[in-house]
Amino acid sequence: MFKFKNVTKEEKIEQIIVVVIFLLSIGTGVFVGGNEEWFRNAHFSAGYMAGSLVTCVVLFSIYQLVNVVMEFSKKNAQTH
């Protein structure tokens, strides 16, 4: 799955962030799917998939936004 031997520090951090995003998405999906106010028990899988997908997309978007801002600030710090 993931190889931690011959990778840079940045790649290790990226792989860890991806695993955390997936785990949070799975947890949120289980919570949303199990919420009987939003979905009946018969529709658990629909709630799970919707909750997981939305959470994964939102967290990945936040990660990308933070990554772009950090790269931009690093470039500005190097030029000054």
PDB file as gemmi writes it, atoms N, CA and C in Angstrom:
CRYST1    1.000    1.000    1.000  90.00  90.00  90.00 P 1                      
ATOM      1  N   MET A   1       0.825  -1.186   0.000  1.00  0.00           N  
ATOM      2  CA  MET A   1       0.000   0.000   0.000  1.00  0.00           C  
ATOM      3  C   MET A   1       0.867   1.247   0.000  1.00  0.00           C  
ATOM      4  N   PHE A   2       1.494   1.546   1.105  1.00  0.00           N  
ATOM      5  CA  PHE A   2       2.370   2.712   1.184  1.00  0.00           C  
ATOM      6  C   PHE A   2       3.780   2.228   1.479  1.00  0.00           C  
ATOM      7  N   LYS A   3       4.753   2.839   0.828  1.00  0.00           N  
ATOM      8  CA  LYS A   3       6.148   2.487   1.066  1.00  0.00           C  
ATOM      9  C   LYS A   3       6.821   3.680   1.720  1.00  0.00           C  
ATOM     10  N   PHE A   4       7.339   3.469   2.927  1.00  0.00           N  
ATOM     11  CA  PHE A   4       7.958   4.550   3.676  1.00  0.00           C  
ATOM     12  C   PHE A   4       9.480   4.503   3.651  1.00  0.00           C  
ATOM     13  N   LYS A   5      10.082   3.570   2.915  1.00  0.00           N  
ATOM     14  CA  LYS A   5      11.532   3.430   2.976  1.00  0.00           C  
ATOM     15  C   LYS A   5      12.268   4.462   2.144  1.00  0.00           C  
ATOM     16  N   ASN A   6      11.989   4.548   0.880  1.00  0.00           N  
ATOM     17  CA  ASN A   6      12.760   5.417  -0.009  1.00  0.00           C  
ATOM     18  C   ASN A   6      11.939   6.614  -0.483  1.00  0.00           C  
ATOM     19  N   VAL A   7      11.353   7.331   0.458  1.00  0.00           N  
ATOM     20  CA  VAL A   7      10.576   8.515   0.100  1.00  0.00           C  
ATOM     21  C   VAL A   7      11.084   9.706   0.901  1.00  0.00           C  
ATOM     22  N   THR A   8      10.817  10.879   0.375  1.00  0.00           N  
ATOM     23  CA  THR A   8      11.256  12.089   1.064  1.00  0.00           C  
ATOM     24  C   THR A   8      10.306  12.397   2.218  1.00  0.00           C  
ATOM     25  N   LYS A   9      10.710  13.344   3.032  1.00  0.00           N  
ATOM     26  CA  LYS A   9       9.895  13.746   4.180  1.00  0.00           C  
ATOM     27  C   LYS A   9       8.554  14.303   3.716  1.00  0.00           C  
ATOM     28  N   GLU A  10       8.572  15.081   2.636  1.00  0.00           N  
ATOM     29  CA  GLU A  10       7.333  15.663   2.119  1.00  0.00           C  
ATOM     30  C   GLU A  10       6.370  14.581   1.630  1.00  0.00           C  
ATOM     31  N   GLU A  11       6.911  13.542   0.982  1.00  0.00           N  
ATOM     32  CA  GLU A  11       6.065  12.450   0.502  1.00  0.00           C  
ATOM     33  C   GLU A  11       5.464  11.667   1.665  1.00  0.00           C  
ATOM     34  N   LYS A  12       6.235  11.468   2.732  1.00  0.00           N  
ATOM     35  CA  LYS A  12       5.711  10.786   3.916  1.00  0.00           C  
ATOM     36  C   LYS A  12       4.561  11.579   4.517  1.00  0.00           C  
ATOM     37  N   ILE A  13       4.753  12.887   4.631  1.00  0.00           N  
ATOM     38  CA  ILE A  13       3.703  13.739   5.196  1.00  0.00           C  
ATOM     39  C   ILE A  13       2.451  13.684   4.326  1.00  0.00           C  
ATOM     40  N   GLU A  14       2.629  13.720   3.011  1.00  0.00           N  
ATOM     41  CA  GLU A  14       1.494  13.651   2.087  1.00  0.00           C  
ATOM     42  C   GLU A  14       0.745  12.331   2.232  1.00  0.00           C  
ATOM     43  N   GLN A  15       1.473  11.229   2.349  1.00  0.00           N  
ATOM     44  CA  GLN A  15       0.836   9.926   2.498  1.00  0.00           C  
ATOM     45  C   GLN A  15       0.067   9.837   3.809  1.00  0.00           C  
ATOM     46  N   ILE A  16       0.619  10.396   4.866  1.00  0.00           N  
ATOM     47  CA  ILE A  16      -0.066  10.390   6.158  1.00  0.00           C  
ATOM     48  C   ILE A  16      -1.336  11.231   6.087  1.00  0.00           C  
ATOM     49  N   ILE A  17      -1.263  12.380   5.425  1.00  0.00           N  
ATOM     50  CA  ILE A  17      -2.442  13.240   5.286  1.00  0.00           C  
ATOM     51  C   ILE A  17      -3.536  12.524   4.505  1.00  0.00           C  
ATOM     52  N   VAL A  18      -3.170  11.811   3.456  1.00  0.00           N  
ATOM     53  CA  VAL A  18      -4.160  11.070   2.661  1.00  0.00           C  
ATOM     54  C   VAL A  18      -4.838  10.002   3.513  1.00  0.00           C  
ATOM     55  N   VAL A  19      -4.072   9.274   4.308  1.00  0.00           N  
ATOM     56  CA  VAL A  19      -4.647   8.241   5.170  1.00  0.00           C  
ATOM     57  C   VAL A  19      -5.600   8.869   6.184  1.00  0.00           C  
ATOM     58  N   VAL A  20      -5.205   9.997   6.773  1.00  0.00           N  
ATOM     59  CA  VAL A  20      -6.063  10.674   7.750  1.00  0.00           C  
ATOM     60  C   VAL A  20      -7.357  11.149   7.090  1.00  0.00           C  
ATOM     61  N   ILE A  21      -7.259  11.706   5.882  1.00  0.00           N  
ATOM     62  CA  ILE A  21      -8.463  12.151   5.168  1.00  0.00           C  
ATOM     63  C   ILE A  21      -9.392  10.966   4.915  1.00  0.00           C  
ATOM     64  N   PHE A  22      -8.849   9.834   4.480  1.00  0.00           N  
ATOM     65  CA  PHE A  22      -9.681   8.654   4.238  1.00  0.00           C  
ATOM     66  C   PHE A  22     -10.342   8.163   5.524  1.00  0.00           C  
ATOM     67  N   LEU A  23      -9.582   8.109   6.618  1.00  0.00           N  
ATOM     68  CA  LEU A  23     -10.148   7.628   7.880  1.00  0.00           C  
ATOM     69  C   LEU A  23     -11.238   8.559   8.396  1.00  0.00           C  
ATOM     70  N   LEU A  24     -11.013   9.866   8.310  1.00  0.00           N  
ATOM     71  CA  LEU A  24     -12.048  10.816   8.726  1.00  0.00           C  
ATOM     72  C   LEU A  24     -13.288  10.699   7.844  1.00  0.00           C  
ATOM     73  N   SER A  25     -13.084  10.475   6.567  1.00  0.00           N  
ATOM     74  CA  SER A  25     -14.217  10.325   5.647  1.00  0.00           C  
ATOM     75  C   SER A  25     -15.019   9.068   5.964  1.00  0.00           C  
ATOM     76  N   ILE A  26     -14.338   7.996   6.271  1.00  0.00           N  
ATOM     77  CA  ILE A  26     -15.033   6.754   6.626  1.00  0.00           C  
ATOM     78  C   ILE A  26     -15.828   6.944   7.910  1.00  0.00           C  
ATOM     79  N   GLY A  27     -15.205   7.559   8.905  1.00  0.00           N  
ATOM     80  CA  GLY A  27     -15.904   7.813  10.169  1.00  0.00           C  
ATOM     81  C   GLY A  27     -17.126   8.693   9.997  1.00  0.00           C  
ATOM     82  N   THR A  28     -16.989   9.744   9.215  1.00  0.00           N  
ATOM     83  CA  THR A  28     -18.119  10.633   8.964  1.00  0.00           C  
ATOM     84  C   THR A  28     -19.213   9.911   8.187  1.00  0.00           C  
ATOM     85  N   GLY A  29     -18.818   9.102   7.224  1.00  0.00           N  
ATOM     86  CA  GLY A  29     -19.799   8.342   6.452  1.00  0.00           C  
ATOM     87  C   GLY A  29     -20.600   7.387   7.315  1.00  0.00           C  
ATOM     88  N   VAL A  30     -19.935   6.715   8.243  1.00  0.00           N  
ATOM     89  CA  VAL A  30     -20.639   5.808   9.150  1.00  0.00           C  
ATOM     90  C   VAL A  30     -21.602   6.591  10.036  1.00  0.00           C  
ATOM     91  N   PHE A  31     -21.163   7.751  10.516  1.00  0.00           N  
ATOM     92  CA  PHE A  31     -22.033   8.585  11.353  1.00  0.00           C  
ATOM     93  C   PHE A  31     -23.253   9.064  10.570  1.00  0.00           C  
ATOM     94  N   VAL A  32     -23.030   9.577   9.373  1.00  0.00           N  
ATOM     95  CA  VAL A  32     -24.138  10.091   8.556  1.00  0.00           C  
ATOM     96  C   VAL A  32     -25.071   8.952   8.144  1.00  0.00           C  
ATOM     97  N   GLY A  33     -24.512   7.841   7.733  1.00  0.00           N  
ATOM     98  CA  GLY A  33     -25.342   6.709   7.318  1.00  0.00           C  
ATOM     99  C   GLY A  33     -26.154   6.119   8.453  1.00  0.00           C  
ATOM    100  N   GLY A  34     -25.613   6.166   9.660  1.00  0.00           N  
ATOM    101  CA  GLY A  34     -26.316   5.617  10.810  1.00  0.00           C  
ATOM    102  C   GLY A  34     -27.294   6.573  11.457  1.00  0.00           C  
ATOM    103  N   ASN A  35     -27.344   7.811  11.000  1.00  0.00           N  
ATOM    104  CA  ASN A  35     -28.253   8.802  11.560  1.00  0.00           C  
ATOM    105  C   ASN A  35     -29.654   8.559  11.007  1.00  0.00           C  
ATOM    106  N   GLU A  36     -30.552   8.085  11.859  1.00  0.00           N  
ATOM    107  CA  GLU A  36     -31.895   7.722  11.409  1.00  0.00           C  
ATOM    108  C   GLU A  36     -32.767   8.930  11.098  1.00  0.00           C  
ATOM    109  N   GLU A  37     -32.370  10.114  11.535  1.00  0.00           N  
ATOM    110  CA  GLU A  37     -33.146  11.308  11.203  1.00  0.00           C  
ATOM    111  C   GLU A  37     -32.955  11.693   9.743  1.00  0.00           C  
ATOM    112  N   TRP A  38     -31.810  11.355   9.170  1.00  0.00           N  
ATOM    113  CA  TRP A  38     -31.512  11.716   7.782  1.00  0.00           C  
ATOM    114  C   TRP A  38     -31.796  10.574   6.819  1.00  0.00           C  
ATOM    115  N   PHE A  39     -31.471   9.346   7.216  1.00  0.00           N  
ATOM    116  CA  PHE A  39     -31.626   8.180   6.342  1.00  0.00           C  
ATOM    117  C   PHE A  39     -32.246   7.034   7.133  1.00  0.00           C  
ATOM    118  N   ARG A  40     -33.127   6.290   6.491  1.00  0.00           N  
ATOM    119  CA  ARG A  40     -33.651   5.080   7.129  1.00  0.00           C  
ATOM    120  C   ARG A  40     -32.542   4.035   7.161  1.00  0.00           C  
ATOM    121  N   ASN A  41     -32.712   3.050   8.037  1.00  0.00           N  
ATOM    122  CA  ASN A  41     -31.699   1.988   8.132  1.00  0.00           C  
ATOM    123  C   ASN A  41     -31.518   1.263   6.809  1.00  0.00           C  
ATOM    124  N   ALA A  42     -32.572   1.172   6.023  1.00  0.00           N  
ATOM    125  CA  ALA A  42     -32.481   0.493   4.727  1.00  0.00           C  
ATOM    126  C   ALA A  42     -31.590   1.259   3.754  1.00  0.00           C  
ATOM    127  N   HIS A  43     -31.418   2.543   3.994  1.00  0.00           N  
ATOM    128  CA  HIS A  43     -30.610   3.374   3.098  1.00  0.00           C  
ATOM    129  C   HIS A  43     -29.270   3.772   3.729  1.00  0.00           C  
ATOM    130  N   PHE A  44     -28.745   2.927   4.596  1.00  0.00           N  
ATOM    131  CA  PHE A  44     -27.471   3.219   5.253  1.00  0.00           C  
ATOM    132  C   PHE A  44     -26.354   3.436   4.244  1.00  0.00           C  
ATOM    133  N   SER A  45     -26.291   2.584   3.221  1.00  0.00           N  
ATOM    134  CA  SER A  45     -25.180   2.682   2.267  1.00  0.00           C  
ATOM    135  C   SER A  45     -25.225   3.992   1.491  1.00  0.00           C  
ATOM    136  N   ALA A  46     -26.420   4.490   1.181  1.00  0.00           N  
ATOM    137  CA  ALA A  46     -26.520   5.775   0.478  1.00  0.00           C  
ATOM    138  C   ALA A  46     -26.018   6.907   1.370  1.00  0.00           C  
ATOM    139  N   GLY A  47     -26.415   6.891   2.627  1.00  0.00           N  
ATOM    140  CA  GLY A  47     -25.945   7.915   3.562  1.00  0.00           C  
ATOM    141  C   GLY A  47     -24.455   7.821   3.805  1.00  0.00           C  
ATOM    142  N   TYR A  48     -23.956   6.591   3.902  1.00  0.00           N  
ATOM    143  CA  TYR A  48     -22.527   6.386   4.105  1.00  0.00           C  
ATOM    144  C   TYR A  48     -21.726   6.935   2.931  1.00  0.00           C  
ATOM    145  N   MET A  49     -22.157   6.597   1.717  1.00  0.00           N  
ATOM    146  CA  MET A  49     -21.424   7.054   0.533  1.00  0.00           C  
ATOM    147  C   MET A  49     -21.486   8.568   0.390  1.00  0.00           C  
ATOM    148  N   ALA A  50     -22.654   9.151   0.632  1.00  0.00           N  
ATOM    149  CA  ALA A  50     -22.793  10.604   0.513  1.00  0.00           C  
ATOM    150  C   ALA A  50     -21.934  11.311   1.552  1.00  0.00           C  
ATOM    151  N   GLY A  51     -21.996  10.858   2.794  1.00  0.00           N  
ATOM    152  CA  GLY A  51     -21.200  11.483   3.849  1.00  0.00           C  
ATOM    153  C   GLY A  51     -19.713  11.337   3.613  1.00  0.00           C  
ATOM    154  N   SER A  52     -19.286  10.166   3.185  1.00  0.00           N  
ATOM    155  CA  SER A  52     -17.866   9.935   2.927  1.00  0.00           C  
ATOM    156  C   SER A  52     -17.358  10.774   1.766  1.00  0.00           C  
ATOM    157  N   LEU A  53     -18.128  10.818   0.690  1.00  0.00           N  
ATOM    158  CA  LEU A  53     -17.701  11.560  -0.491  1.00  0.00           C  
ATOM    159  C   LEU A  53     -17.599  13.053  -0.205  1.00  0.00           C  
ATOM    160  N   VAL A  54     -18.620  13.610   0.421  1.00  0.00           N  
ATOM    161  CA  VAL A  54     -18.601  15.048   0.713  1.00  0.00           C  
ATOM    162  C   VAL A  54     -17.457  15.384   1.660  1.00  0.00           C  
ATOM    163  N   THR A  55     -17.261  14.578   2.693  1.00  0.00           N  
ATOM    164  CA  THR A  55     -16.179  14.830   3.644  1.00  0.00           C  
ATOM    165  C   THR A  55     -14.820  14.739   2.968  1.00  0.00           C  
ATOM    166  N   CYS A  56     -14.623  13.736   2.140  1.00  0.00           N  
ATOM    167  CA  CYS A  56     -13.345  13.565   1.454  1.00  0.00           C  
ATOM    168  C   CYS A  56     -13.063  14.737   0.523  1.00  0.00           C  
ATOM    169  N   VAL A  57     -14.059  15.166  -0.235  1.00  0.00           N  
ATOM    170  CA  VAL A  57     -13.871  16.284  -1.165  1.00  0.00           C  
ATOM    171  C   VAL A  57     -13.565  17.572  -0.409  1.00  0.00           C  
ATOM    172  N   VAL A  58     -14.294  17.834   0.672  1.00  0.00           N  
ATOM    173  CA  VAL A  58     -14.072  19.061   1.446  1.00  0.00           C  
ATOM    174  C   VAL A  58     -12.691  19.052   2.089  1.00  0.00           C  
ATOM    175  N   LEU A  59     -12.316  17.946   2.732  1.00  0.00           N  
ATOM    176  CA  LEU A  59     -11.006  17.886   3.388  1.00  0.00           C  
ATOM    177  C   LEU A  59      -9.866  17.974   2.380  1.00  0.00           C  
ATOM    178  N   PHE A  60     -10.015  17.325   1.227  1.00  0.00           N  
ATOM    179  CA  PHE A  60      -8.968  17.394   0.214  1.00  0.00           C  
ATOM    180  C   PHE A  60      -8.855  18.809  -0.346  1.00  0.00           C  
ATOM    181  N   SER A  61      -9.974  19.489  -0.518  1.00  0.00           N  
ATOM    182  CA  SER A  61      -9.941  20.876  -0.995  1.00  0.00           C  
ATOM    183  C   SER A  61      -9.247  21.785   0.005  1.00  0.00           C  
ATOM    184  N   ILE A  62      -9.545  21.594   1.281  1.00  0.00           N  
ATOM    185  CA  ILE A  62      -8.881  22.388   2.321  1.00  0.00           C  
ATOM    186  C   ILE A  62      -7.386  22.104   2.318  1.00  0.00           C  
ATOM    187  N   TYR A  63      -7.016  20.834   2.195  1.00  0.00           N  
ATOM    188  CA  TYR A  63      -5.599  20.465   2.151  1.00  0.00           C  
ATOM    189  C   TYR A  63      -4.900  21.131   0.968  1.00  0.00           C  
ATOM    190  N   GLN A  64      -5.516  21.095  -0.200  1.00  0.00           N  
ATOM    191  CA  GLN A  64      -4.907  21.710  -1.382  1.00  0.00           C  
ATOM    192  C   GLN A  64      -4.780  23.220  -1.216  1.00  0.00           C  
ATOM    193  N   LEU A  65      -5.789  23.857  -0.645  1.00  0.00           N  
ATOM    194  CA  LEU A  65      -5.743  25.302  -0.420  1.00  0.00           C  
ATOM    195  C   LEU A  65      -4.609  25.666   0.534  1.00  0.00           C  
ATOM    196  N   VAL A  66      -4.494  24.936   1.624  1.00  0.00           N  
ATOM    197  CA  VAL A  66      -3.418  25.192   2.586  1.00  0.00           C  
ATOM    198  C   VAL A  66      -2.067  24.934   1.940  1.00  0.00           C  
ATOM    199  N   ASN A  67      -1.954  23.893   1.141  1.00  0.00           N  
ATOM    200  CA  ASN A  67      -0.704  23.569   0.464  1.00  0.00           C  
ATOM    201  C   ASN A  67      -0.282  24.687  -0.488  1.00  0.00           C  
ATOM    202  N   VAL A  68      -1.225  25.228  -1.254  1.00  0.00           N  
ATOM    203  CA  VAL A  68      -0.919  26.320  -2.183  1.00  0.00           C  
ATOM    204  C   VAL A  68      -0.470  27.561  -1.419  1.00  0.00           C  
ATOM    205  N   VAL A  69      -1.156  27.882  -0.333  1.00  0.00           N  
ATOM    206  CA  VAL A  69      -0.788  29.058   0.463  1.00  0.00           C  
ATOM    207  C   VAL A  69       0.599  28.885   1.066  1.00  0.00           C  
ATOM    208  N   MET A  70       0.908  27.697   1.562  1.00  0.00           N  
ATOM    209  CA  MET A  70       2.228  27.460   2.153  1.00  0.00           C  
ATOM    210  C   MET A  70       3.328  27.535   1.104  1.00  0.00           C  
ATOM    211  N   GLU A  71       3.095  26.978  -0.077  1.00  0.00           N  
ATOM    212  CA  GLU A  71       4.087  27.062  -1.155  1.00  0.00           C  
ATOM    213  C   GLU A  71       4.305  28.509  -1.581  1.00  0.00           C  
ATOM    214  N   PHE A  72       3.228  29.275  -1.658  1.00  0.00           N  
ATOM    215  CA  PHE A  72       3.327  30.681  -2.036  1.00  0.00           C  
ATOM    216  C   PHE A  72       4.134  31.462  -0.998  1.00  0.00           C  
ATOM    217  N   SER A  73       3.890  31.192   0.284  1.00  0.00           N  
ATOM    218  CA  SER A  73       4.631  31.904   1.325  1.00  0.00           C  
ATOM    219  C   SER A  73       6.100  31.484   1.355  1.00  0.00           C  
ATOM    220  N   LYS A  74       6.394  30.216   1.035  1.00  0.00           N  
ATOM    221  CA  LYS A  74       7.791  29.774   0.967  1.00  0.00           C  
ATOM    222  C   LYS A  74       8.529  30.472  -0.167  1.00  0.00           C  
ATOM    223  N   LYS A  75       7.873  30.611  -1.313  1.00  0.00           N  
ATOM    224  CA  LYS A  75       8.501  31.287  -2.449  1.00  0.00           C  
ATOM    225  C   LYS A  75       8.739  32.757  -2.147  1.00  0.00           C  
ATOM    226  N   ASN A  76       7.796  33.395  -1.469  1.00  0.00           N  
ATOM    227  CA  ASN A  76       7.977  34.802  -1.102  1.00  0.00           C  
ATOM    228  C   ASN A  76       9.103  34.974  -0.091  1.00  0.00           C  
ATOM    229  N   ALA A  77       9.234  34.042   0.833  1.00  0.00           N  
ATOM    230  CA  ALA A  77      10.291  34.131   1.834  1.00  0.00           C  
ATOM    231  C   ALA A  77      11.665  33.936   1.195  1.00  0.00           C  
ATOM    232  N   GLN A  78      11.749  33.099   0.173  1.00  0.00           N  
ATOM    233  CA  GLN A  78      13.029  32.854  -0.482  1.00  0.00           C  
ATOM    234  C   GLN A  78      13.453  34.030  -1.347  1.00  0.00           C  
ATOM    235  N   THR A  79      12.503  34.752  -1.916  1.00  0.00           N  
ATOM    236  CA  THR A  79      12.855  35.877  -2.787  1.00  0.00           C  
ATOM    237  C   THR A  79      13.233  37.114  -1.991  1.00  0.00           C  
ATOM    238  N   HIS A  80      12.791  37.235  -0.766  1.00  0.00           N  
ATOM    239  CA  HIS A  80      13.108  38.421   0.040  1.00  0.00           C  
ATOM    240  C   HIS A  80      14.269  38.188   0.913  1.00  0.00           C  
TER     241      HIS A  80                                                      
END                                                                             
